[in-house]
Amino acid sequence: MAFTAKNLSAEDRFLAAILHCANQMLSIYRESPRIASIFAAQQRWLMAHAGFALHYGYPDDGRSGLYSGRFIDFAVKNDIASRNTAAAFMQEMLAYRFLRAVPGPDKRTRYLEPTEIAEQHFIRWLVAHMMILDSIDGGKRADKISADPSARMAAIQPMIAKAIIGSEAVRNPGPTFNLFNWANSGGLVMDYLISRLPEFPRTAERVVIGPLSLREIREQFMISNTHLKRLLTQASNMGSVGWTEPSRKGDFWLSGRFILEYWNYQASKFAIIDAAAEAVLGPAVRDEPQAQHISSKVP
């Protein structure tokens, strides 16, 4: 049986998986900032998922094929982006050579498909998440996908996209998460902050993560000083982050409420991914209670 969000969010040792996921996303960014910028804010991440799913065949839609008009209508209908933002995203993906034109059934329509590099990075994203799920219950999801990655991706990704787009828990996990994840590069900054967690006692009001170098963050994620300070100031005014001494001195801390928003978001996302994997690959582990998987296999 696939994990549920409730299962994962209730398990203290899910923190190890969360930290690993945050570090995986940061690793992808460091290797390829341009492709990773797609994951750097929720709107772009949702548009990328929508584009892949439309190309492969959106569940219950009865057709496949990606073209600008269909993508823009889909983004607007599902409250992902405005028409102008969706159109600009498509042009950016073409300019970066993450999309290319291909022949289609209607010569009047310019059909598009993801390029190999775009597909490879999305497969990497998928396999990374499967490896994390496997580390929890000892399953072989990642191996099964790696045996035929393109075909597995085409089958699993549209299910993930549909569930994510329809999930309030993923799209709106809380005010501080939303603040970071809707800002340019904010998702990467948030992953970085979470990756610094030494531990997370659930009753803790705050967790200190040590000294924070704004310069290091700016240089690493190519974010302006003004934008970064504004983001942290807004989060500080919400009581979600701060420094142990006045005037941004001392160690940096994250509030327990903020960490739980991130925790519950990851639990909901991983449950969606696991459900899609089970539908395509079959049960990861057979004939064992799910609770036992979590308690006995988390690294």
C-alpha positions in Angstrom: 0.0 0.0 0.0 1.2 3.5 -0.9 2.2 5.8 1.9 -0.4 8.4 3.0 0.4 12.0 3.9 -0.9 11.4 7.4 1.4 8.4 7.7 4.5 10.4 6.7 3.6 13.6 8.5 3.2 11.7 11.8 6.6 10.0 11.5 9.4 11.8 13.3 12.1 10.1 11.2 10.6 11.5 8.0 12.8 14.4 8.7 15.8 12.4 7.3 13.9 12.1 4.0 13.0 15.8 4.0 16.5 16.9 4.5 17.8 14.5 1.8 15.1 15.9 -0.6 16.2 19.5 0.1 19.8 18.6 -0.5 18.9 16.8 -3.7 17.1 19.9 -5.1 20.1 22.0 -4.2 22.4 19.6 -5.9 20.4 19.8 -9.1 20.6 23.6 -8.9 24.3 23.7 -8.5 24.9 21.4 -11.5 22.4 23.2 -13.8 21.0 26.5 -12.5 19.0 27.1 -15.6 17.1 23.8 -15.5 16.8 24.0 -11.8 15.2 27.5 -12.0 12.1 25.7 -13.1 11.9 24.2 -9.6 12.8 27.4 -7.8 9.2 28.8 -7.5 5.9 26.9 -7.3 4.3 28.6 -10.3 7.1 27.6 -12.6 7.2 24.1 -11.1 3.4 23.7 -11.7 3.7 25.0 -15.2 6.5 22.5 -15.9 4.5 19.6 -14.6 1.5 20.7 -16.6 3.5 20.9 -19.8 5.0 17.4 -19.4 1.5 16.0 -18.5 -0.1 17.5 -21.5 2.6 16.2 -23.8 2.3 12.6 -22.4 -1.5 12.7 -22.0 -3.3 14.3 -19.2 -5.3 11.7 -17.2 -9.0 11.5 -18.2 -8.5 14.0 -21.0 -8.5 11.5 -23.8 -5.8 13.1 -25.9 -2.1 14.1 -25.8 -0.1 16.8 -27.4 1.5 20.0 -26.2 1.0 23.3 -27.9 0.9 26.9 -26.7 -2.8 27.5 -26.9 -3.7 24.3 -25.0 -1.0 25.0 -22.4 -2.1 28.5 -21.8 -5.8 27.6 -21.5 -4.9 24.8 -19.1 -2.7 27.1 -16.9 -5.5 29.7 -16.7 -8.3 27.1 -16.1 -6.3 25.5 -13.2 -5.4 28.8 -11.6 -1.7 28.2 -12.2 -0.8 31.4 -14.2 -2.2 34.2 -16.2 -2.3 33.9 -20.0 0.7 36.3 -20.3 2.8 34.4 -17.7 2.0 31.0 -19.3 2.9 32.3 -22.8 6.1 33.8 -21.5 7.0 30.5 -19.8 6.6 28.6 -23.1 8.8 31.1 -25.0 11.4 30.8 -22.3 11.4 27.0 -22.5 11.9 27.2 -26.3 14.7 29.8 -25.9 16.5 27.6 -23.4 15.9 24.5 -25.7 13.9 22.7 -23.1 11.1 22.5 -25.7 11.2 22.0 -29.5 8.8 22.0 -32.3 7.6 18.7 -33.8 5.2 17.6 -36.5 1.7 17.1 -35.3 -1.7 15.8 -36.5 -2.9 19.4 -37.3 -0.6 21.3 -39.6 -2.1 24.6 -38.5 -0.9 24.0 -34.9 2.7 24.2 -33.8 3.2 21.1 -31.6 6.0 21.0 -29.0 7.8 18.3 -27.0 10.3 18.3 -24.2 13.9 17.9 -25.3 16.2 15.2 -24.1 17.8 17.4 -21.5 14.5 18.5 -20.1 13.2 14.9 -19.9 16.5 13.7 -18.3 16.3 16.3 -15.5 12.6 15.5 -14.8 13.5 11.8 -14.7 16.3 12.7 -12.3 13.7 14.5 -10.1 11.4 11.5 -10.2 14.1 9.0 -9.4 15.5 11.1 -6.6 12.0 11.1 -4.9 11.7 7.3 -5.5 15.0 6.7 -3.9 13.9 8.6 -0.8 10.7 6.6 -0.7 12.7 3.4 -1.1 14.9 4.5 1.8 11.9 4.5 4.0 10.4 1.1 3.2 13.1 -0.8 1.4 11.2 -0.8 -1.9 12.7 -0.9 -5.4 10.8 2.0 -7.1 13.9 3.8 -8.3 15.4 0.6 -9.8 12.1 -0.1 -11.7 12.0 3.4 -13.2 15.7 3.3 -14.1 15.2 0.1 -16.0 13.0 2.0 -18.5 13.1 5.6 -17.5 11.4 7.3 -20.5 8.4 4.9 -20.5 8.0 5.0 -16.7 8.2 8.8 -16.7 5.5 9.0 -19.4 3.2 6.8 -17.4 3.8 8.2 -13.9 4.3 11.9 -14.4 0.8 12.8 -15.7 -0.7 11.1 -12.6 1.6 13.1 -10.3 0.8 16.3 -12.2 -2.9 15.9 -12.0 -2.8 15.1 -8.2 -0.5 18.0 -7.4 -2.5 20.5 -9.4 -5.6 19.4 -7.6 -4.0 19.3 -4.1 -4.7 22.1 -1.7 -2.1 20.6 0.7 0.6 20.9 -1.9 -0.4 24.2 -3.5 -1.2 26.0 -0.2 0.6 24.4 2.7 0.8 27.6 4.8 1.6 31.3 4.7 5.4 31.2 5.2 5.9 28.3 2.8 3.8 30.2 0.3 5.8 33.4 0.8 9.0 31.6 -0.1 7.7 29.3 -2.8 6.0 32.0 -4.8 9.0 34.3 -4.8 11.7 34.1 -7.5 14.3 31.7 -6.2 12.4 31.6 -2.9 11.9 27.9 -3.1 15.6 27.3 -3.3 16.3 29.6 -0.4 13.7 27.7 1.6 15.3 24.4 0.7 18.6 25.7 1.8 17.3 26.9 5.2 15.6 23.6 5.8 18.7 21.6 4.8 20.5 23.3 7.7 18.2 21.8 10.3 20.2 19.8 12.9 17.0 18.2 14.3 13.3 19.0 14.8 11.6 18.3 18.1 7.9 18.7 17.3 7.2 20.7 20.4 10.0 23.2 19.6 8.8 26.8 19.0 12.1 27.5 17.3 15.1 25.6 15.9 18.5 27.3 15.7 20.4 26.5 12.5 23.5 28.5 13.2 25.1 31.5 11.4 23.6 32.6 8.2 25.5 34.2 5.4 23.3 36.4 3.2 26.2 36.8 0.8 26.6 33.1 0.4 22.8 32.7 -0.4 22.9 35.6 -2.9 25.9 34.1 -4.7 24.6 30.6 -4.6 21.1 31.3 -5.9 21.8 34.4 -8.0 19.2 36.4 -5.9 19.6 40.2 -5.4 20.4 41.6 -2.0 17.2 43.6 -2.0 15.0 40.7 -2.9 16.6 38.4 -0.3 16.4 40.9 2.5 12.8 41.7 1.6 11.9 38.0 1.7 13.6 37.4 5.0 12.1 40.6 6.5 8.6 39.5 5.5 9.2 36.0 7.0 10.6 37.6 10.2 7.6 39.9 10.5 5.4 36.7 10.4 7.4 35.3 13.3 8.7 32.5 11.1 12.4 33.2 11.0 14.9 35.4 12.8 18.2 36.0 14.5 19.1 35.3 18.1 20.5 38.9 18.5 19.2 42.2 17.3 20.2 43.8 13.9 20.5 40.4 12.2 23.3 39.2 14.5 23.9 35.9 16.1 22.5 32.6 14.9 19.5 32.2 12.6 16.4 30.3 13.6 13.3 28.8 12.0 10.0 28.6 13.8 8.4 25.3 14.5 5.3 26.4 12.6 7.3 27.1 9.4 9.1 23.8 9.6 5.8 21.9 10.0 4.4 23.7 6.9 7.4 22.4 4.9 7.1 19.0 6.6 3.4 18.6 5.8 3.9 19.8 2.2 6.6 17.2 1.7 4.4 14.5 3.2 1.6 15.4 0.8 3.9 15.5 -2.2 5.6 12.2 -1.4 2.2 10.5 -0.9 1.1 11.7 -4.3 4.3 10.5 -5.9 4.1 7.1 -4.1 0.4 6.6 -5.2 1.3 7.2 -8.8 4.3 4.9 -8.6 2.2 2.1 -7.1 -0.4 2.5 -9.8 2.2 2.0 -12.5 4.9 -0.2 -10.8 2.8 -2.1 -8.4 3.3 -2.2 -4.6 6.8 -1.3 -3.5 6.7 -3.8 -0.6 4.2 -6.6 -0.4 2.4 -8.1 2.6 3.8 -5.9 5.3 2.0 -3.3 7.4 2.9 0.2 6.2 3.6 1.5 9.7 6.3 -1.2 10.1 8.0 0.0 6.9 8.3 3.5 8.3 9.5 2.6 11.7 12.0 0.0 10.7 13.5 1.4 7.5 14.1 5.1 7.8 17.8 5.9 7.7 
